[in-house]
Amino acid sequence: MQNEEEIISRIVSGDLIAFKILVKQYEKLVTFMICRLVQNEEDTKDLCQEVFIKVYRHLGSFKFQSKLSTWIAQIAYGTAINHLKKVSGKRSLTDDIADFENYHKTTEDPESILSKKNTSAFIHQQIEKLPVHYRTVLTLYHLNEFSYQEIEGITGMPEGTVKNYLFRARKLLKEKLEHCIQYQ
Amino acid sequence: MKELSEEELKQLLEEQFEQDKNQGALCKDDDAALYRLLFTVLAVEPSTLQNIDLAESVVEQIKTDELKKESIRYNLLVVLVIIAGILSAYFAINYISPVALNSALNFIETYRWILVFIILCFGIIQIADKKLVKKSLAISH
């Protein structure tokens, strides 16, 4: 793999082949974040594209003060959150955390829970129902393998909040899983 | 994503149990097994997210944006050159012969609508030409 600094300097001087290499390297990171946060297939590809175009335009201002992956994730997070704010209108994104108590009161009947063919699909389905900030920390920590400090840098949430959201999200998912297994 | 090692799983479990206890939650016997299963699944890439190929489309979009920018830059340059040409012609004629300038201005004043019409026609032909070329290029691709 080529040195990241070398690739960046090639991209800044207009080398699109080098940029293609960078996109391929970080496409999973961006796709996972956008898909998990936005949850709309039609918007996903456009938003992922938007993120990489922003990366291309602003790469010259990247000063290597953080990892490139953290910087790209920061752009992806900002783009997704702005999109969600636009889509959800006046409703604040933290409102769904306030509502999250209702998450326990499942509307699903045991029959439909039983019909979930495998645990993995069931858990991913349940993640989609979590509040956006929970989905964010789960994705960044478990899928993208960022540390708590890096997640703090990406989302701007204090480390304590990141941990708290992560533990609560996992506890909720565990309870759902327990509920599902009981019916099986 | 990489598979979680036994050590990583243990560490995650310890952290989770510690937090659960801090929040006053009772830990049941089968919690460890459930969390283990959960952590393993959380590290697996969702299958629906694996097939998006971005590199090609992003680079195409960047190229299109660059072309647009270049075209705007070119058009601005043309406008600037025309304005500079008109201004220098004005001052040059005024310097050489103010009478000639007056009669030129009178001519423009008299036939202004015809001149406006000619300029508009020229502009429309240019725009139509660009659009038609773009369409025919798109069809040939």
Interface residues (C-beta under 8 A of the other chain):
Chain A: L16 F19 K20 V23 K24 E27 K28 V30 T31 F32 C35 T44 K45 C48 Q49 F52 I53 Y56 T119 S120 I123 H124 L138 H142 L143 E145 K163 N164 F167 R170 K171 L173 K174 L177 E178 I181
Chain B: M1 K2 E15 Q16 Q19 D20 Q23 A25 D30 D31 L34 Y35 L37 L38 F39 V41 L42 A43 V44 E45 P46 T48 L49 I52 D53 L54 A55 E56 S57 V58 V59 Q61 I62 K63 D65
